Amino acid sequence: MSWVGRNLPRYEDPVLVQGRGRYVADLARGARALRFVRSPVARGRILRVEAPPGVRIITAASLGGVKRLCPRLLRPDFVAIEQPLLAAERVTYVGEPIAAVIAETAAEAEDLAEAVTVQIAPEEAVFDIASALAPSAPRVHEAAAENTLIDAHHATAGVDAAFAGAYAVVELDFVSRRQSAMPLEACGALAAVDAASGRVTLTVSTQAPHMMRTAIADLLGIPESELRVIAPDVGGGFGQKVALVPEYAIAVWAARHYGCTLAWIEDRLENLTAAFHSRDQHLRVRGAFDRDGRLRALDADIRCNVGAYSAYPVTCGVEPLMALAELPGPYDVREYRARARAVATNTCPMAPYRGVSRPVITAAMERLMDMAALRLGLDALELRRRNLMTAFPYTTTTGLVHDEGTYREAMDAAAQLVDVAGFRDRQAAARRAGRYLGIGFSVFAERTGYGTPAFAARKMEITPGFERVELAMDPSGFVEARIGSSPHGQGLKTTLAQLLADELGLAPDGIRVIAGDTDRTPYGWGTFASRSAVIAGGACRLAAAILRRRVAEVAGEMLEAAAGDIEINDGRARVRGTDMAVAVRDLARAAYHQSHRFPAIADTGLSAVATYDPAGTFSNACHVALVEVDIATGQVTIERYAIVEDAGILINPMIVEGQIQGGVAQGIANALFEEIVYDSGGNILTGSLADYLVPTMTEIPELEIHHLETVTEASVTGVKGVGEGGAIGAPAAVLNAVSDALVPFGVQIGEMPITPQRIRQLLREAGASCEGEAA
Amino acid sequence: MTERIEITLRVNGEPHRIAVEPRRTLADALREDCGLTGTHLGCEHGVCGACTVLLDNRPVRSCLMFAVQAEGTPIRTVEGLARDGRLHPLQQAFWDHHGLQCGFCTPGFLMLAVGVLEANPEIGAAELREALSSNLCRCTGYQNILKAVRAAAADMSAWPKSGDR
């Protein structure tokens, strides 16, 4: 019986439910505390940084020889900006680290940091896209004219002609406000120097330990072998922890410089103020539709507020270039023109966050589809049906190749599930009673598991993508799988153990997956972009096939049979069609202790290495949300939420559904609640979780999840990624549902989060009274 | 602020004699002075609930009170839930129902749920949801946490009620 497909309880959990997990802060007991002094000013010249007498302070001047961060895209429109690890002459956003102090305890370090005097001559600053692009705007960086760090264009030849000949042109302005990934564990680093070797072990909350090691070694000008990076238990990341946190490099520098063990444990105010933000985008989208509702051309102006600097290694291109490449989503549109800009402002820099741009562009496209349907008098699902891609592989005008998907099937199944006709009856009855119900669909593609071909197309100087896996069977027949990827809560160790168990003919509890330690694992890129099950899983499968052959060689020798006749199941290697067998644990011992008998595996023993680097595969799904909008208060209640998704073969359906549930919760938050707000001086008004509104159990409905399982050839395991889809699909479904509820008022939603205040504002503008009389 | 006060915290039935600054929070004292790092800190301002412990069998935010205030009151933390190598029914249910992903919020949710269910084993669905909305989880979307707590409610009666343990 196959282990793949089972809801195997996670191996990660017994430790975690007993509070025995080891997150960075848990390991930092006894370490000295590092604390950062941060800029209270959004833009200005640093005049003076002064610590009280006798206090050890680290400033930019202390860091002689340390390089500046400067991730690059190798494209002509990219403006590279150097970022000092500690602000040197100038500050460029509130929260930017200026100096660091060290004390015996965290509380004392906080006291010290507060005693540091910072004098800054403030200058005019820009915080939002419109003011940053204004002709007279001050420049965030001298090198960036018009505060534009990327200005990317794409155009097919016939866009203007298609618009000229369109039956209807539908236009939409769409704004996504700024968000934080807000992992419940904030960032943190523990740097310890080994007195004997001088090596530093850096234990950090990260999604990408190997990349952290490269980044920090480069910055400090030391060989990578001088540094060991460990990702222990990581309390969520969702993208925020994939990029280099500059403070981590300071921690290593300080540990080396002072020869002590020290820890920086980020607090929530720092995390909401100065850890990477995301999503802040403004899209203007125009669709040219013919009389039958076919989308003949799409034209978009995409502007992303990327903050003051580029996150390493992905750069500030991650949002605009994703939007440019993927705006058309699952729709077959042959004429597409877009301009996508990365706009620098005096705000916190951006990193990828679950979905990267796609929660926003999917919401914009799906709003456009609903608005077009209203305009053309067509059913919104029928309009989509006429435009969804149906023949695969499908190559977009931007060069993406969609493998087999179930776009129409998922949508039709979702529509059936919620009984759209029945809902419309209920909706009409409710409206008569002064209650406003709405239904919203979201159909989308989730590009997952893409390796270097996709990242190279983005022209990244540092091109992530492959994953490598090393397998070793020990003399007792247990297998260690050392992976380059590094999970941060997804249950990847369980997932990969299931996959390997089937390949190796062993039980998954005989397989230990090792991750998150650069001394113990091969170079790899980490968990992001819905990639680990596909790519690390693919590498596991390839490596397991090799190891299985080697196990068969040993078994064949012992059983006097050809290796090709050996089958391995349930921990036993057997000559096919006979009862001649040897336990894997016995053959493993023989392979080590009688190795002279097995010349076929003399070079490798019972080990195997494989690398996987696929072009990528697309998952797809349809989300449907049913909501009620209280027009007196603007409050949105989600009554029902259903999903039909296709992520290919499911290794552990329970884990897959967990990913979807968590992603949808974040997507609902994106649609309705969460927003980082700056005041007119560039200070953050949402520096606590009482202000930055993460949803609780009462805001998140139960989800109904149904699976389609298209077997793809674009992944060696048939698995498609699924980590981001929930977050990608949810905002569109919720916003469409809210818009549908408000159709009687002529209100169309073009903003997220659509908070109660904003809904009330729209209703006031539409002339609706509190009592719900449609204007 | 470096003057320290000697106090004894009674945690999971064990006395911990520690010396703390008056400003030391209970959460920091548990983690740093008692070495019980299962109690996590997610916000340090009383919203996320990752630091939830039971004080006199009632769920409290340990980041919102000082350690010196807790002297003389029995404290229970996640480390005290399992008994004799057996997981507490809530721990088992969280495992069985995939009620956790990264696990950072889990100790706080477990202690919240223990407090809620011990106080009212018959708690209604809506009331339970409301009570569990005290804490934040960023990974699961809450569905499986609710499922796990409901499932555990049935098994809790067979588990010895803990008193001050």
Interface residues (C-beta under 8 A of the other chain):
Chain A: N7 P9 R10 E12 D13 P14 L16 V17 Q18 G19 R20 G21 R22 Y23 A25 D26 R29 A107 E108 D111 M182 P183 L184 E185 A186 D233 V234 G235 G236 F238 D267 R268 H488 G489 Q490 G491 M654 I655 E657 G658 Q661 G662 G663 V664 A665 Q666 S688 L689 A690 V694 T696 M697 T698 E699 I700 E702 L703 G726
Chain B: M1 T2 E21 R23 R24 R31 E32 G35 L36 T37 G38 T39 H40 L41 G42 C43 E44 H45 V47 C48 A50 T77 V78 E79 L81 A82 L87 Q91 F94 W95 D96 H98 L100 Q101 C102 G103 F104 C105 T106 P107 L110 R129 E130 L132 S133 S134 N135 L136 C137 R138 C139 T140 G141 Y142 Q143 N144 I145 L146
